[in-house]
Amino acid sequence: MTTPTNPYVGPRTFSEKDAHLYFGREQESRDLTARIVSERLLLFYAQSGAGKSSLINTRILPRLRDEEGFIVLPVGRVSGELPPGVESVENIYAFNLMNSLDQSSDDPGRLADVCLNDFLARLARETVLDDDGERVTRWVYKPEIKIERGGDKVPASGPRFALVIDQFEEVITSNPDHWQEREAFFRQLNEALIDDPNLWVVLTLREDFIAALDPYAPLVLNRMRARFYMERMDGKGALEAVRRPAELGGRPFAPGVAEQLVDDLRQVRVPGQEETLPSQYVEPVQLQVVCYQMWENLEEGGGGAQITAVDLEESGDVDQALTEFYEETLLAVLSDPECP
């Protein structure tokens, strides 16, 4: 029940600062963390909208850092257009990944011909003052760092680094005119893993793109056999995701009301039947939209100490909440002068 930060109010990915509001995936959090620790290259996949990025941000990265002792790199992406002033690069996917990891304000053109292995070896943390005078730590590519090549490799006893590449299906869907560079990107990723035994990599992607990675599997050290599948959110997890933020917000659900909301969210239509039937799963996107709409309506209308069945009927009707969301979003988009 948190307020989205995008210009059109709606579903969004939870960030690490939202961790105290994220519930319903504790078992997956523990299991995925253990799987990552045991495999240096792991595919983490699920259906679109299942909440992969939110789980990574709110549970996995903090666990790897605080419980497992990893040094966690920024979450990377392989998609993107070339920034102004950069005419061409050696590998578009490697360049985009490096540019997303480098948190400096330096010219990204300096990364145009850098290979991923050398970039990661020269990626270092530095502490600077932000605009408010607060000390913040950022990751910066420092080409002046000297690297010994052809000699001793990085000792395996050193600190472990965790790199998550989110929405990795973008290696297939983005920049299709650069498809010839995909193989070289996987070879660069493999080289980085081989040269640095302290590097762990997690690739998160939609399950419908798993097969598209098969041609590149022989190019990496474990042939991408290490995988973790996250199922859609079940009723028990959805109940946690509904109840706990409301409790933290100081207005818990009355007995049985949260259950009714989740039961409403589980309803699906079966072809040939007028009545809806309860399914096994809840769509996280719908859950977030409905809870946000309900919370907004409750704040406007005031009310008692608990969310009651009457509140649910007046403010939390699933069909009504989804309809209001889509209508408000459409109106906002159409009224935006910058929207084409």
C-alpha positions in Angstrom: 0.0 0.0 0.0 2.8 2.4 -0.9 2.5 5.4 -3.1 3.9 4.8 -6.6 6.6 7.3 -7.7 6.0 7.3 -11.5 4.0 10.2 -13.0 0.9 8.0 -13.5 -0.1 6.4 -10.3 0.0 2.7 -10.6 2.1 -0.4 -10.0 5.8 -0.1 -9.5 8.8 -2.1 -8.5 9.7 -2.0 -4.8 13.1 -0.5 -4.1 15.3 -1.4 -1.2 14.0 1.5 0.9 10.6 -0.2 0.6 11.8 -3.4 2.2 9.8 -2.7 5.4 6.6 -2.8 3.3 7.3 -5.9 1.3 5.7 -9.1 2.4 4.5 -12.4 1.0 7.8 -13.9 -0.4 9.8 -14.9 2.6 10.2 -18.5 1.6 11.3 -17.6 -1.9 13.7 -15.1 -0.4 15.5 -17.7 1.8 15.5 -20.3 -1.0 16.8 -18.0 -3.7 19.5 -16.6 -1.5 20.8 -20.1 -0.7 20.7 -21.0 -4.4 22.7 -17.9 -5.3 25.3 -18.6 -2.7 25.8 -22.1 -4.1 26.0 -21.1 -7.8 28.3 -18.4 -9.3 26.0 -18.0 -12.3 22.2 -18.4 -11.8 19.1 -17.8 -13.9 16.3 -16.4 -11.8 13.0 -16.5 -13.8 9.3 -16.2 -13.4 6.2 -15.0 -15.2 6.0 -11.3 -16.2 4.7 -9.3 -13.3 5.5 -11.9 -10.7 7.7 -9.5 -8.7 11.2 -10.6 -9.5 12.8 -7.2 -9.3 10.9 -6.3 -6.1 12.2 -9.5 -4.5 15.7 -8.8 -5.6 15.7 -5.2 -4.3 13.9 -5.7 -1.0 15.1 -9.1 0.2 17.9 -10.7 -1.9 20.4 -7.8 -2.1 20.1 -7.0 1.6 20.5 -10.7 2.5 23.5 -11.2 0.3 25.2 -8.1 1.8 24.2 -8.3 5.4 23.9 -12.0 6.0 26.2 -13.6 3.5 29.0 -11.0 3.4 28.8 -10.2 -0.3 29.9 -6.8 -1.7 26.8 -6.0 -3.8 27.3 -4.1 -7.0 24.6 -1.9 -8.5 21.8 -3.7 -10.3 22.7 -3.7 -14.0 20.8 -3.7 -17.3 21.9 -4.6 -20.9 19.3 -2.4 -22.7 19.5 1.2 -23.8 20.3 3.5 -26.6 23.7 5.1 -27.2 24.0 8.3 -25.2 24.6 11.6 -27.0 28.1 12.0 -28.3 28.8 8.2 -28.5 28.7 7.1 -32.1 29.6 3.5 -31.8 30.7 0.9 -29.2 32.5 -2.4 -29.4 29.5 -4.3 -27.9 26.1 -2.7 -27.3 25.1 -5.1 -24.5 28.3 -4.9 -22.6 28.4 -1.1 -23.0 24.9 -0.7 -21.6 25.7 -3.0 -18.7 28.9 -1.1 -17.9 27.2 2.3 -18.3 24.4 1.2 -15.9 26.9 0.1 -13.3 29.2 3.2 -13.5 27.6 5.7 -11.1 30.0 8.6 -12.0 29.1 11.6 -14.2 32.0 11.1 -16.5 31.7 10.8 -20.2 30.2 7.3 -21.0 32.2 7.4 -24.3 35.2 6.2 -22.4 33.5 2.8 -22.0 33.0 2.4 -25.8 35.9 0.0 -26.3 36.2 -1.4 -22.8 35.5 -5.1 -22.3 33.4 -6.3 -19.4 36.3 -8.1 -17.7 38.5 -5.1 -17.6 35.7 -2.9 -16.5 34.7 -5.0 -13.5 38.3 -5.3 -12.4 38.5 -1.5 -12.4 35.2 -0.8 -10.8 35.8 0.7 -7.4 33.8 2.3 -4.6 34.3 5.9 -3.6 32.6 8.2 -1.0 31.5 11.6 -2.1 29.2 14.4 -0.9 25.8 14.7 -2.5 23.9 17.9 -3.2 22.7 17.9 0.4 26.2 17.6 1.9 25.6 13.9 2.9 28.3 11.3 2.4 27.2 8.7 -0.2 29.0 5.7 -1.7 29.0 5.1 -5.4 30.6 2.7 -7.8 32.9 4.3 -10.4 35.0 2.9 -13.2 38.6 4.0 -12.7 40.8 3.2 -15.8 43.9 4.2 -14.0 43.8 1.1 -11.8 46.5 -1.3 -12.9 45.7 -4.9 -13.5 48.2 -7.7 -13.8 47.5 -9.9 -16.7 49.1 -13.3 -17.4 50.2 -13.7 -13.9 48.5 -14.9 -10.7 44.7 -14.8 -10.8 42.5 -13.1 -8.3 42.7 -15.2 -5.1 39.5 -17.2 -4.5 39.7 -16.3 -0.8 39.0 -12.6 -1.4 35.7 -10.8 -0.8 32.8 -12.1 -3.0 31.0 -9.7 -5.3 27.4 -10.1 -6.4 26.2 -8.7 -9.7 22.5 -8.9 -10.6 21.5 -8.1 -14.2 17.8 -7.4 -14.1 15.4 -7.9 -17.0 18.0 -10.0 -18.8 15.5 -10.9 -21.5 16.6 -7.5 -22.9 19.7 -9.2 -24.3 17.2 -10.7 -26.8 14.5 -8.0 -27.1 16.6 -4.8 -27.2 18.8 -3.6 -30.0 17.8 -6.4 -32.4 20.0 -4.9 -35.1 23.0 -5.8 -32.9 22.1 -9.4 -32.6 25.5 -10.5 -33.9 27.0 -9.0 -30.7 25.1 -11.3 -28.3 27.6 -14.2 -28.6 30.5 -11.9 -27.8 28.7 -10.5 -24.8 28.2 -14.0 -23.3 31.9 -14.7 -24.0 32.8 -11.5 -22.1 30.6 -12.5 -19.2 32.2 -15.9 -19.1 35.7 -14.4 -19.2 34.8 -12.2 -16.2 33.6 -15.2 -14.2 36.6 -17.3 -15.0 39.2 -14.5 -14.3 37.5 -13.5 -11.0 36.5 -16.5 -8.9 35.0 -14.1 -6.4 32.3 -12.8 -8.9 28.8 -14.1 -8.6 26.2 -13.3 -11.3 22.4 -13.5 -11.2 20.4 -13.1 -14.4 16.7 -12.3 -13.8 14.3 -12.7 -16.7 10.8 -13.6 -17.8 10.3 -17.3 -18.2 9.1 -17.0 -21.8 12.6 -16.0 -22.8 14.4 -18.9 -21.2 14.5 -21.0 -24.4 15.9 -18.0 -26.3 19.1 -18.2 -24.2 19.7 -21.9 -25.1 22.0 -21.1 -28.1 24.3 -19.1 -25.8 24.4 -21.6 -22.9 27.5 -23.4 -24.1 29.4 -20.1 -23.9 29.3 -19.8 -20.1 31.0 -21.9 -17.4 28.0 -23.8 -16.1 26.0 -23.8 -19.4 23.3 -21.8 -17.5 22.1 -25.0 -15.9 21.7 -23.4 -12.4 18.2 -22.0 -12.3 15.6 -20.9 -9.8 11.9 -20.5 -10.8 9.6 -18.4 -8.7 5.9 -19.3 -8.9 3.2 -16.7 -8.9 2.0 -15.4 -5.5 -0.4 -17.7 -3.8 -3.2 -16.8 -1.4 -1.1 -17.2 1.7 1.6 -14.8 0.4 -1.0 -12.4 -0.9 -2.6 -12.3 2.6 0.7 -11.3 4.1 1.2 -8.7 1.4 -2.2 -7.2 2.2 -2.2 -7.4 6.0 1.2 -6.3 7.1 1.5 -2.9 5.4 -1.9 -2.0 6.7 -0.8 -2.9 10.2 2.3 -0.7 9.8 0.1 2.0 8.5 -1.9 2.0 11.7 -5.1 0.8 10.3 -5.3 -3.0 10.3 -8.0 -5.1 8.7 -10.8 -6.3 10.8 -11.1 -10.1 11.2 -11.9 -11.8 7.9 -11.7 -8.7 5.7 -8.2 -9.2 4.4 -9.2 -12.7 3.5 -12.2 -11.5 1.6 -10.1 -9.1 -0.4 -7.6 -11.8 -1.3 -10.4 -14.1 -2.2 -11.8 -11.5 -4.5 -8.4 -11.0 -6.1 -8.2 -14.8 -6.8 -11.3 -14.9 -8.8 -11.0 -15.8 -12.5 -13.5 -16.3 -15.3 -13.8 -19.7 -16.9 -14.8 -19.8 -20.5 -18.4 -20.9 -20.9 -19.4 -20.0 -17.3 -20.9 -16.9 -15.9 -19.7 -17.5 -12.3 -16.1 -16.7 -11.4 -14.0 -19.4 -9.6 -11.1 -19.0 -7.1 -7.7 -19.7 -8.7 -4.5 -20.7 -6.9 -2.7 -17.5 -7.5 -3.0 -13.7 -7.1 -1.6 -11.3 -9.6 0.8 -8.9 -7.7 0.1 -6.1 -10.1 -3.6 -6.3 -9.4 -3.0 -6.6 -5.7 -0.9 -3.4 -5.7 -3.4 -1.5 -7.7 -6.4 -2.5 -5.6 -4.6 -1.9 -2.3 -3.3 1.5 -3.4 -6.8 2.6 -4.6 -8.4 1.4 -1.4 -5.8 3.1 0.8 -6.3 6.4 -1.1 -10.1 6.2 -0.7 -9.8 5.4 3.0 -7.5 8.3 3.6 -9.9 10.7 1.8 -12.9 9.3 3.7 -11.4 9.1 7.2 -13.0 6.2 9.2 -12.3 4.1 12.2 -9.3 2.2 13.6 -9.8 -0.8 11.4 -10.5 -1.6 7.7 -14.0 -3.1 7.9 -16.1 -5.1 5.5 -18.0 -1.8 4.9 -14.8 -0.1 3.9 -13.9 -2.9 1.6 -17.3 -2.8 0.0 -17.1 1.0 -0.5 -13.5 1.4 -1.3 -11.9 -1.9 -2.1 -14.1 -3.6 -4.6 -11.6 -5.3 -6.9 -13.5 -4.6 -10.2 -14.2 -1.0 -9.2 -10.6 -0.3 -8.1 -9.1 -1.7 -11.3 -11.6 0.2 -13.4 -10.8 3.5 -11.5 -7.1 2.9 -11.9 -7.2 2.4 -15.7 -9.6 5.3 -16.2 -7.4 7.7 -14.1 -4.2 6.5 -15.8 -5.7 6.9 -19.2 -7.0 10.4 -18.3 -3.5 11.4 -17.0 -1.8 10.2 -20.1 -4.2 11.9 -22.5 -3.9 15.2 -20.6 -0.1 15.2 -20.5 1.1 17.7 -23.1 4.4 15.9 -23.4 2.7 12.6 -24.3 2.7 12.0 -28.1 
